[in-house]
């Protein structure tokens, strides 16, 4: 009986990262789908400069 309870708890714990990734991915896709292309380009450009990668 104790083994079954641990197995259920372990499978729920293992599912949390997958659930988080699914929710985060859906949020990113939803948010970027509503932005203009120029806004996404400017954000990516600013991140490249902030991290020190050349882009010109």
C-alpha positions as CSV (number, residue, x, y, z in Angstrom):
1,X,0.0,0.0,0.0
2,X,2.8,2.4,0.9
3,X,4.6,1.7,-2.4
4,X,1.4,2.7,-4.4
5,X,1.1,6.0,-2.6
6,X,4.7,6.9,-3.2
7,X,4.4,6.0,-6.9
8,X,1.3,8.3,-7.3
9,X,3.1,11.1,-5.5
10,X,6.2,10.6,-7.6
11,X,4.2,10.7,-10.9
12,X,2.4,13.9,-9.8
13,X,5.8,15.5,-8.9
14,X,7.2,14.4,-12.2
15,X,4.2,16.0,-14.1
16,X,4.7,19.4,-12.6
17,X,7.6,20.5,-14.8
18,X,5.8,19.3,-17.9
19,X,2.7,21.2,-16.8
20,X,4.7,24.3,-16.1
21,X,6.4,24.1,-19.5
22,X,3.0,23.7,-21.2
23,X,1.5,26.7,-19.5
24,X,4.6,28.8,-20.1
25,X,4.7,27.8,-23.8
26,X,1.1,28.6,-24.3
27,X,1.5,32.0,-22.6
28,X,4.5,32.9,-24.8
29,X,2.7,31.9,-28.0
30,X,-0.4,33.7,-27.0
31,X,1.4,36.9,-26.1
32,X,3.7,36.9,-29.1
33,X,0.7,36.2,-31.4
34,X,-0.8,39.5,-30.3
35,X,2.3,41.7,-30.8
36,X,3.4,43.4,-33.9
37,X,6.4,42.1,-35.7
38,X,8.4,45.3,-35.1
39,X,7.9,45.0,-31.3
40,X,9.2,41.4,-31.3
41,X,12.2,42.5,-33.5
42,X,13.0,45.4,-31.2
43,X,12.8,43.2,-28.1
44,X,15.1,40.6,-29.6
45,X,17.5,43.3,-30.8
46,X,17.7,44.8,-27.3
47,X,18.3,41.4,-25.7
48,X,21.2,40.8,-28.1
49,X,22.8,44.1,-27.2
50,X,22.2,43.5,-23.4
51,X,23.9,40.1,-23.6
52,X,26.9,41.4,-25.6
53,X,26.3,39.7,-28.9
54,X,27.0,41.8,-32.0
55,X,24.1,42.1,-34.4
56,X,25.3,44.7,-36.9
